[in-house]
Amino acid sequence: MRIVSLDIQNFRCIKQAHIAFKSQTVLVGDNNCGKSTVLEAIDLVLGPDRMSRHPVVDEYDFFTGKYLNNDEPIQILSEVVVIDLSEEQLRYFNSHIEWYDTENMSMLSEPPASQTDKDNVVPALRVRFVGNYNKDEDDFEGYTYYANPPAIADGKPDVFSKKDKRMCGFLYLRTLRTGSRALSMEHGSLLDIILSIKELRPQMWEDVIHQINHVTVAAEPELGISEVLTSLQDEIHKLLPADTANNPVMKVSDLTRENLRRAITVFLDSGLRREDDTVYAVPYYKMGTGTINVLVLSLLRIIANLKQKVIFAMEEPEIAIPPYIQKSIITNVLSNSHQAIFTSHSPYVLEEFSPDNVIVLSNDMGVLNYEAAKLPPQVKLKAYREDLRRKYFESLLSKRVLITEGRTEYDVYSAAARRLEELDSAKYASFDRMGIALVNAESDSKVAPLGKYYKSLNKTVYAVFDKQDEAASKNIAESVDEAYEAQEHGIENVVLNGISEAALRRYTNEIIADGRWPSDLVGETPTPDVNYSELKGIMFKFFKRKKGEGALADLIAQCKADEFPTFVSDTISDIKSKIDSILLE
């Protein structure tokens, strides 16, 4: 069984959405665009325990908090379509089966028998959640039901029960955070999920509560607490009958089973021993981060192995987990689930997926849009696999991208932004702080195609490039949001013709003094009295010789505020200014 589509209305930050899923899917997008809401919307429909909460939804689950329109209830709607049902599931859901066209990605409306024989038409199950405010009860309510048939004899839809949901095998792991709940008995913890899968419900609560109720503390007379409590009883009896409020004692707690679920946790050997050589055990969350991470991974492996061929949804598996464990988690889940759906902000997670399986979400005033990432234009699969994969996914995770036409430009603008921020943070900012990922187009001919590609993913796209002919310049400008064109050819000329003489001489003297001057240019080693025009010519050869080694970026990184090439500093300042103006709107 796997989810092929999800429709959402009026749920949290989403007023309207339609998303098509692949077998393995990772959702990316800006913070608060709706990634977690998508998983929560699926959980409303397929999660066996989600309907046990009261209320199932509340005021803040409605889009903009509005649950009435002219005194009429507004509905939260989540509808899921699943296909690839097993033989057992087909028998179980027999009377509710519909037909889905995988080619057109749409449900068929009462198709003739001949249509259902086509290879691209498969059995499907369509299920809905509806939540709303009940004015009569002054409360919120929610139901899950089969979309087919739309209603049974009494006019009410056929309920999709907890037992029905368990047949679907949907497993949702919310954000792991630091793993502090992983081995507790709280609902939804990793340990609780394992016990649920194994259908184990330890009936220990009554015994524990009974034992606690028979434990009294501070009863010794010398502590003085019993005397105070007796005095309290005497005062009470002046106002109430003598057979009430008797025998006040202090006990450990008034714990309920829910309190106990949060309190009970697993202890582990700390590796230390007490003076009597007994083991000193500590709560597992007091262990080191590395140990907690390994525990989390181990629990996830157990879950994956127990729940073969399920729909596995997981929120931000990278939280507080190092890259190698992130990768291991993804590998385990993908190999042990029929479908896996993740949200993530980690390039280490994303690079375990092909670009076609990455869905980029964007939210426009409540309308959630999605786009499959696909391979960037003019990028060969081999180059993507070997060199570009992580950088590519870093750009997918950013709201804004800056396209440079080559590696040297990439390094120069990165170094310039960092240095300028150090010198004047009011006017300049690093690209990291501006939420911009830099993309190396590798040639000026690839700037426009990449610009169109990233704009199709609803990114804000900037591009910086050398002097172009009129047609190429216009093409780039039309492909991006903001185009910055230098008036010279070659980044070396842009920098050398714009940088101050003092900065260039200082850098030149430093590399000569440090013995970093190239041996093949030793005959042209600059002397202190070389004129500036000649110095620029020599250093042009030097930077061409050192292209790809970051030398030009090193020159920029040691500049003072008034020494930068004007085009470079003005470009960075203008980008920051435009972003600031958008944030202030």
Protein Blocks (a to p, Z undefined) as FASTA:
>chain_A
ZZfbdcdehiajbfbdcddddfbdcdeddehklmmmmmmmmmmmmmmklmmpccfbdfkl
pghhiabeehiacddddddddehiafklmmmmmmmcccddfklopadehiafklmmpmkb
ccdddddddddddfklopaddddddfbdfbdfkopacdddfklmmmnopacdddfklopm
mmmcbehiaklmmmmmnopacdfklmmmmmmmmpcehkbfklommmmmmmmmmmmmmmmc
fkgoihiacdfblcdfklmmmmpccdddehiacfkopacdddfklmcfklmmmmmmmmmm
mmmmmmgoiadddehklgopafklmmmmmmmmmmmcfbdcdddfbfklmmmpcfklpccd
ddeehiacdddfbjaehiafklmmmmmmmmmmmmmmpmbdcddfbfklmmmmmmmmmmmm
mmommlgccfklnopacddehiaklmmmmmmmmmmnopacddddddddfklmmmmmmmpm
bdcddfbehjklmmmmmmcfklmmmmmmmmmmnopacfklmmmgccfklcfklmmmmmmm
mmmmmgonlmmmmmmmmpcfklccfklmmmmmmmmmmmmmmmmZZ
